[in-house]
């Protein structure tokens, strides 16, 4: 099961992480093995929702930063974008815009669409690629409106994918 429950819990507590990336997501297995527990770590640049953005301060990791975060205006939907970049990395083996200078990455995050996951890895279902593309929408209002909404989309996708696989095998 894939979901965004850890991110939803942060946002429900009024916290925007501002640096979601593979290095800040731990997957822990206990003696039972499954399901693993996911922990989000490194709150060094996190902020509370009611905090005003610091003027002229950009914090985060360039490969995973949302367009509005590059402008110093992070919000919870910026974390959804960063989680989309993280999922893209996990599926493609590299972040959406892996090449170029930091300035070029800024431009890419603002204006370019990353290569479709299904083109990089044909075994990835288009329906999962659609979810990641929505997470990576340039405008925050075009993304999932909350981590909880994203989490439900991922759970629904996982259940749909499982039932489709079962029907195919039958």
C-alpha positions as a LaTeX table, in Angstrom:
\begin{tabular}{lrrr}
\hline
Residue & $x$ (\AA) & $y$ (\AA) & $z$ (\AA) \\
\hline
Unk1 & 0.00 & 0.00 & 0.00 \\
Unk2 & 1.32 & 3.42 & $-0.96$ \\
Unk3 & $-0.02$ & 6.50 & 0.76 \\
Unk4 & 1.03 & 9.93 & 1.98 \\
Unk5 & $-0.12$ & 9.50 & 5.57 \\
Unk6 & 3.10 & 10.76 & 7.16 \\
Unk7 & 2.90 & 13.97 & 5.14 \\
Unk8 & $-0.81$ & 14.35 & 5.92 \\
Unk9 & $-0.04$ & 14.04 & 9.64 \\
Unk10 & 2.55 & 16.84 & 9.39 \\
Unk11 & 0.15 & 19.10 & 7.54 \\
Unk12 & $-2.66$ & 18.36 & 10.00 \\
Unk13 & $-0.28$ & 19.54 & 12.74 \\
Unk14 & 0.23 & 22.79 & 10.78 \\
Unk15 & 3.79 & 21.98 & 9.67 \\
Unk16 & 5.22 & 22.39 & 6.18 \\
Unk17 & 8.40 & 20.33 & 5.91 \\
Unk18 & 9.99 & 22.31 & 3.03 \\
Unk19 & 12.61 & 19.64 & 2.27 \\
Unk20 & 10.88 & 16.38 & 1.37 \\
Unk21 & 13.37 & 14.25 & $-0.56$ \\
Unk22 & 14.54 & 10.63 & $-0.55$ \\
Unk23 & 17.21 & 11.33 & 2.08 \\
Unk24 & 14.54 & 12.61 & 4.49 \\
Unk25 & 12.17 & 9.66 & 4.21 \\
Unk26 & 13.01 & 6.51 & 6.16 \\
Unk27 & 11.29 & 3.20 & 5.57 \\
Unk28 & 11.45 & 1.02 & 8.69 \\
Unk29 & 10.68 & $-2.66$ & 8.87 \\
Unk30 & 9.91 & $-4.35$ & 12.17 \\
Unk31 & 10.25 & $-8.04$ & 12.96 \\
Unk32 & 6.97 & $-8.73$ & 11.17 \\
Unk33 & 8.35 & $-7.15$ & 8.00 \\
Unk34 & 5.17 & $-5.74$ & 6.47 \\
Unk35 & 3.76 & $-3.17$ & 6.28 \\
Unk36 & 6.79 & $-0.98$ & 6.80 \\
Unk37 & 6.54 & 2.26 & 8.74 \\
Unk38 & 7.53 & 5.50 & 7.05 \\
Unk39 & 9.20 & 8.25 & 9.04 \\
Unk40 & 9.86 & 11.76 & 7.79 \\
Unk41 & 13.05 & 13.22 & 9.25 \\
Unk42 & 15.14 & 16.43 & 9.18 \\
Unk43 & 12.91 & 19.33 & 10.11 \\
Unk44 & 15.74 & 21.85 & 9.83 \\
Unk45 & 13.90 & 24.14 & 7.40 \\
Unk46 & 10.31 & 23.20 & 8.35 \\
Unk47 & 7.91 & 25.93 & 9.27 \\
Unk48 & 4.52 & 26.30 & 10.88 \\
Unk49 & 1.70 & 27.23 & 8.51 \\
Unk50 & 1.01 & 30.51 & 10.29 \\
Unk51 & 4.63 & 31.70 & 9.96 \\
Unk52 & 5.21 & 34.36 & 7.35 \\
Unk53 & 7.85 & 33.38 & 4.80 \\
Unk54 & 11.26 & 34.87 & 5.50 \\
Unk55 & 12.01 & 37.56 & 2.97 \\
Unk56 & 14.66 & 36.60 & 0.40 \\
Unk57 & 15.07 & 33.16 & 1.97 \\
Unk58 & 14.93 & 30.07 & $-0.18$ \\
Unk59 & 15.33 & 26.78 & 1.65 \\
Unk60 & 15.18 & 23.25 & 0.32 \\
Unk61 & 16.95 & 20.94 & $-2.09$ \\
Unk62 & 16.93 & 22.16 & $-5.73$ \\
Unk63 & 15.96 & 18.81 & $-7.31$ \\
Unk64 & 12.82 & 18.62 & $-5.15$ \\
Unk65 & 11.63 & 22.21 & $-4.76$ \\
Unk66 & 8.24 & 23.40 & $-5.99$ \\
Unk67 & 8.07 & 26.48 & $-8.23$ \\
Unk68 & 6.56 & 28.63 & $-5.44$ \\
Unk69 & 9.23 & 27.46 & $-3.02$ \\
Unk70 & 11.88 & 28.83 & $-5.37$ \\
Unk71 & 10.15 & 32.20 & $-4.87$ \\
Unk72 & 10.40 & 31.84 & $-1.08$ \\
Unk73 & 6.68 & 31.04 & $-0.69$ \\
Unk74 & 6.48 & 27.42 & 0.51 \\
Unk75 & 3.13 & 25.94 & 1.47 \\
Unk76 & 1.79 & 22.48 & 2.21 \\
Unk77 & 1.23 & 21.93 & $-1.53$ \\
Unk78 & 4.97 & 22.51 & $-1.97$ \\
Unk79 & 5.51 & 19.35 & 0.08 \\
Unk80 & 3.11 & 17.50 & $-2.26$ \\
Unk81 & 5.28 & 18.64 & $-5.19$ \\
Unk82 & 8.46 & 17.55 & $-3.39$ \\
Unk83 & 6.90 & 14.17 & $-2.61$ \\
Unk84 & 6.07 & 13.90 & $-6.32$ \\
Unk85 & 9.72 & 14.58 & $-7.14$ \\
Unk86 & 10.69 & 11.93 & $-4.57$ \\
Unk87 & 8.32 & 9.37 & $-6.06$ \\
Unk88 & 9.64 & 10.28 & $-9.52$ \\
Unk89 & 13.18 & 9.63 & $-8.25$ \\
Unk90 & 12.18 & 6.28 & $-6.78$ \\
Unk91 & 10.52 & 5.18 & $-10.03$ \\
Unk92 & 12.87 & 6.71 & $-12.61$ \\
Unk93 & 16.20 & 6.54 & $-10.78$ \\
Unk94 & 16.73 & 10.30 & $-10.98$ \\
Unk95 & 14.90 & 13.47 & $-10.02$ \\
Unk96 & 12.61 & 15.13 & $-12.61$ \\
Unk97 & 15.26 & 17.64 & $-13.70$ \\
Unk98 & 18.63 & 16.07 & $-12.91$ \\
Unk99 & 20.88 & 18.13 & $-15.17$ \\
Unk100 & 22.12 & 21.68 & $-15.31$ \\
Unk101 & 23.06 & 24.40 & $-12.92$ \\
Unk102 & 20.88 & 25.43 & $-10.02$ \\
Unk103 & 19.61 & 28.32 & $-12.18$ \\
Unk104 & 18.67 & 25.91 & $-14.96$ \\
Unk105 & 16.84 & 23.68 & $-12.49$ \\
Unk106 & 14.94 & 26.73 & $-11.25$ \\
Unk107 & 13.84 & 27.44 & $-14.80$ \\
Unk108 & 12.97 & 23.78 & $-15.41$ \\
Unk109 & 10.83 & 23.54 & $-12.27$ \\
Unk110 & 9.04 & 26.75 & $-13.30$ \\
Unk111 & 8.44 & 25.98 & $-16.96$ \\
Unk112 & 9.25 & 22.43 & $-18.18$ \\
Unk113 & 7.42 & 19.16 & $-17.79$ \\
Unk114 & 9.62 & 16.23 & $-16.80$ \\
Unk115 & 9.85 & 13.24 & $-19.10$ \\
Unk116 & 6.90 & 10.90 & $-18.57$ \\
Unk117 & 7.69 & 8.05 & $-16.21$ \\
Unk118 & 6.11 & 5.57 & $-18.62$ \\
Unk119 & 8.66 & 6.62 & $-21.28$ \\
Unk120 & 11.55 & 6.03 & $-18.90$ \\
Unk121 & 10.19 & 2.77 & $-17.47$ \\
Unk122 & 7.54 & 1.17 & $-19.72$ \\
Unk123 & 6.43 & $-1.17$ & $-16.92$ \\
Unk124 & 5.07 & 1.80 & $-14.96$ \\
Unk125 & 1.33 & 2.08 & $-15.40$ \\
Unk126 & 0.07 & 5.29 & $-16.97$ \\
Unk127 & $-2.37$ & 5.69 & $-14.06$ \\
Unk128 & 0.54 & 6.00 & $-11.61$ \\
Unk129 & 2.29 & 8.39 & $-13.99$ \\
Unk130 & $-0.87$ & 10.52 & $-13.98$ \\
Unk131 & $-0.78$ & 10.74 & $-10.17$ \\
Unk132 & 2.87 & 11.81 & $-10.19$ \\
Unk133 & 2.21 & 14.37 & $-12.94$ \\
Unk134 & $-0.60$ & 15.91 & $-10.88$ \\
Unk135 & 1.75 & 16.06 & $-7.88$ \\
Unk136 & 4.24 & 17.90 & $-10.11$ \\
Unk137 & 1.79 & 20.48 & $-11.47$ \\
Unk138 & 3.44 & 23.89 & $-11.76$ \\
Unk139 & 0.54 & 25.72 & $-10.14$ \\
Unk140 & $-0.26$ & 24.68 & $-6.55$ \\
Unk141 & $-4.00$ & 24.81 & $-7.29$ \\
Unk142 & $-3.54$ & 22.16 & $-10.00$ \\
Unk143 & $-1.95$ & 19.69 & $-7.55$ \\
Unk144 & $-3.69$ & 17.55 & $-4.99$ \\
Unk145 & $-5.18$ & 20.04 & $-2.55$ \\
Unk146 & $-3.83$ & 18.23 & 0.48 \\
Unk147 & $-1.61$ & 15.33 & 1.43 \\
Unk148 & $-4.76$ & 13.57 & 2.65 \\
Unk149 & $-6.32$ & 13.88 & $-0.83$ \\
Unk150 & $-3.08$ & 12.58 & $-2.37$ \\
Unk151 & $-2.98$ & 9.73 & 0.13 \\
Unk152 & $-6.50$ & 8.69 & $-0.85$ \\
Unk153 & $-5.60$ & 8.83 & $-4.57$ \\
Unk154 & $-2.60$ & 6.57 & $-3.95$ \\
Unk155 & $-4.63$ & 4.12 & $-1.85$ \\
Unk156 & $-7.36$ & 4.04 & $-4.52$ \\
Unk157 & $-4.73$ & 3.48 & $-7.22$ \\
Unk158 & $-3.17$ & 0.65 & $-5.22$ \\
Unk159 & $-6.52$ & $-1.04$ & $-4.66$ \\
Unk160 & $-7.46$ & $-0.60$ & $-8.31$ \\
Unk161 & $-4.09$ & $-1.94$ & $-9.45$ \\
Unk162 & $-4.38$ & $-4.96$ & $-7.13$ \\
Unk163 & $-7.89$ & $-5.79$ & $-8.29$ \\
Unk164 & $-6.86$ & $-5.42$ & $-11.94$ \\
Unk165 & $-3.91$ & $-7.75$ & $-11.39$ \\
Unk166 & $-6.18$ & $-10.30$ & $-9.70$ \\
Unk167 & $-8.64$ & $-10.21$ & $-12.58$ \\
Unk168 & $-5.82$ & $-10.59$ & $-15.11$ \\
Unk169 & $-4.38$ & $-13.58$ & $-13.26$ \\
Unk170 & $-7.82$ & $-15.17$ & $-12.94$ \\
\hline
\end{tabular}
